[in-house]
């Protein structure tokens, strides 16, 4: 085990990101659900606002853990052509899975954000946080979604990740902070002592706590 739980992992990640603390242009975006407890600790440690970027993996039918792509807020869809060709997945199957996941994405958007507008990311430093990176499918979709909004800088921050995935994602962003890249990797949950499924209620509660505790800095502070 590398981390006791997501809370401790997030606190360790925040220390590694200390250069981004107490600035007016940083936004922490966590990938629900498991990335939110980590992102909450990062945002608290940096005194930065926290929001969510909802992403959904497109799992291969009957092999849901195998990602053939991912979708993200803003109509972003990423497809893994290698997996599509390897498993011989039809366009109809991709469309069906994508439609199903889009409904779940919309449900979570409404549940987590309500009628609050999405954050304005133009010209900001965006720190994308998850509890770990295995294939990286959802993080690729998150990066694509954020890039469309013209941020000044995109940083990926995770406690643990597969070395190959982190190396590939490094080519797509300004910086990637990954505390550990164990080999062999197997799965994200293997590297946590306590790794329960994060619930919708926990996500909502953490977002509320983050919103009420954030102390914005004045320009020039």
C-alpha positions in Angstrom: 0.0 0.0 0.0 1.2 3.5 -0.8 -1.7 5.5 0.6 -3.9 5.1 3.6 -6.9 6.6 1.9 -7.9 9.3 -0.6 -7.8 12.1 2.1 -4.2 11.4 3.0 -3.2 11.0 -0.7 -4.8 14.4 -1.4 -2.9 16.0 1.4 0.4 14.6 0.1 -0.4 15.8 -3.4 -1.2 19.3 -2.1 2.3 19.5 -0.5 3.8 18.6 -3.9 1.8 21.3 -5.6 2.7 24.0 -3.0 4.0 26.4 -5.7 0.4 26.9 -6.8 -0.9 27.9 -3.3 -2.5 31.3 -2.6 -2.7 32.6 -6.1 -5.8 34.2 -7.8 -5.7 32.2 -11.0 -5.7 28.5 -9.9 -8.7 26.3 -10.3 -8.8 22.7 -9.0 -11.1 20.5 -11.1 -11.7 17.0 -9.7 -12.9 14.0 -11.7 -15.9 12.4 -9.9 -16.4 10.4 -8.1 -13.2 9.1 -6.6 -11.1 12.2 -7.6 -13.3 14.5 -5.5 -12.0 13.5 -2.0 -8.4 13.9 -3.4 -9.2 17.2 -5.1 -10.9 18.5 -2.0 -7.6 18.2 0.0 -5.6 19.7 -2.9 -7.9 22.7 -3.0 -7.8 23.1 0.8 -4.0 22.9 0.8 -3.6 25.4 -2.0 -6.5 27.7 -0.9 -7.9 27.3 -4.3 -11.5 26.9 -5.5 -12.8 23.4 -6.3 -15.2 22.3 -8.9 -15.8 19.0 -10.8 -15.3 18.0 -14.4 -17.7 15.2 -15.1 -16.2 12.4 -17.2 -17.4 9.0 -18.2 -15.5 6.0 -19.5 -16.9 4.2 -22.5 -16.5 0.6 -21.5 -16.4 -2.3 -23.9 -19.7 -4.2 -23.6 -19.2 -7.2 -21.2 -15.7 -5.9 -20.5 -16.6 -2.6 -18.9 -13.2 -2.1 -17.3 -11.7 -2.0 -20.7 -12.0 1.5 -22.0 -12.8 2.1 -25.7 -13.0 5.8 -25.1 -14.4 8.4 -22.8 -16.7 11.5 -22.8 -16.5 14.7 -20.8 -18.5 17.8 -20.1 -18.8 20.1 -23.1 -19.6 17.4 -25.6 -16.1 15.9 -25.7 -15.7 12.4 -26.9 -12.4 10.5 -27.1 -12.1 7.2 -28.9 -9.4 4.6 -28.6 -9.0 3.3 -32.1 -6.6 0.6 -31.0 -9.2 -1.0 -28.7 -12.0 -0.4 -31.2 -10.1 -2.3 -33.9 -8.8 -5.0 -31.5 -12.2 -6.0 -30.2 -13.9 -5.2 -33.5 -16.6 -2.8 -32.0 -19.2 -1.5 -34.4 -20.2 2.2 -34.8 -23.7 1.2 -33.5 -22.2 -0.2 -30.3 -20.1 2.9 -29.7 -23.1 5.1 -30.3 -25.2 3.0 -27.9 -22.7 3.0 -25.1 -22.0 6.7 -25.6 -25.7 7.6 -25.4 -26.0 5.7 -22.1 -23.0 7.3 -20.6 -24.1 10.8 -21.7 -27.3 10.3 -19.8 -25.3 9.5 -16.7 -23.0 12.4 -17.3 -25.9 14.8 -17.5 -27.4 13.3 -14.3 -24.2 13.9 -12.4 -23.8 17.4 -13.8 -27.2 18.4 -12.5 -26.7 16.5 -9.2 -23.3 18.0 -8.4 -23.6 21.5 -9.8 -27.3 22.1 -9.8 -27.9 25.4 -11.6 -24.4 26.8 -10.8 -22.6 27.8 -14.0 -19.5 26.0 -15.1 -16.3 27.7 -14.0 -14.6 30.1 -16.4 -11.3 28.6 -17.2 -9.9 31.0 -19.8 -6.5 32.2 -18.8 -6.4 30.2 -15.6 -4.1 27.5 -14.3 -6.3 24.4 -14.2 -5.2 21.5 -11.9 -7.0 18.3 -12.9 -7.2 15.8 -10.0 -8.1 12.1 -9.9 -7.4 9.4 -7.4 -5.2 7.6 -9.9 -4.5 6.8 -13.6 -4.8 3.4 -15.1 -5.5 3.6 -18.8 -6.0 7.4 -18.6 -9.1 7.4 -20.8 -11.2 9.7 -18.7 -8.2 12.0 -18.1 -7.6 12.4 -21.8 -11.3 13.5 -22.2 -10.9 15.9 -19.3 -7.8 17.5 -20.9 -9.6 17.9 -24.2 -12.6 19.5 -22.4 -10.4 22.0 -20.5 -8.2 22.8 -23.5 -11.3 24.0 -25.5 -11.7 26.8 -22.9 -8.2 28.2 -23.4 -6.6 28.0 -20.0 -3.1 29.5 -19.4 -1.8 26.1 -18.1 -3.1 22.6 -17.5 -1.6 20.5 -14.7 -2.6 16.8 -14.1 -2.2 15.8 -10.4 -2.7 12.2 -9.2 -1.3 10.3 -6.2 -0.6 7.1 -8.3 -0.5 6.1 -11.9 0.7 3.6 -14.5 4.1 4.8 -15.7 3.2 4.5 -19.4 -0.1 6.4 -19.0 1.6 9.3 -17.1 4.3 9.5 -19.8 1.7 9.7 -22.6 -0.4 12.3 -20.8 2.7 14.4 -20.2 2.8 15.2 -23.9 -0.7 16.7 -23.7 -0.4 19.1 -20.7 2.1 21.6 -19.3 2.9 19.5 -16.2 2.0 16.2 -14.6 2.5 15.5 -10.9 2.2 11.8 -10.1 3.6 10.8 -6.6 4.1 7.1 -7.5 4.3 5.0 -10.6 4.5 1.4 -9.3 5.4 -1.4 -11.7 3.6 -3.6 -12.2 0.6 -1.4 -11.8 -2.5 -3.6 -12.0 -5.2 -1.1 -10.7 -5.6 2.2 -8.8 -7.3 0.7 -5.8 -4.4 -1.7 -5.1 -2.3 1.1 -3.9 -4.7 2.3 -1.2 -5.3 0.7 2.2 -8.8 2.0 2.3 -10.5 2.5 -1.1 -14.3 2.5 -0.8 -16.5 3.7 -3.6 -17.2 7.5 -3.3 -20.9 8.3 -3.3 -22.9 11.1 -4.9 -23.7 12.4 -1.4 -20.0 12.6 -0.5 -19.3 14.5 -3.7 -22.0 17.0 -3.0 -20.9 17.4 0.6 -17.3 18.0 -0.3 -18.2 20.5 -3.0 -20.3 22.4 -0.4 -17.6 22.3 2.1 -15.1 23.6 -0.4 -17.3 26.4 -1.5 -18.1 27.6 2.0 -14.5 27.4 3.2 -12.7 29.0 0.3 -11.2 32.4 1.1 -10.6 34.2 -2.3 -7.5 36.4 -2.4 -7.7 40.0 -3.6 -5.9 40.8 -6.8 -2.3 41.8 -5.9 -2.3 39.9 -2.6 
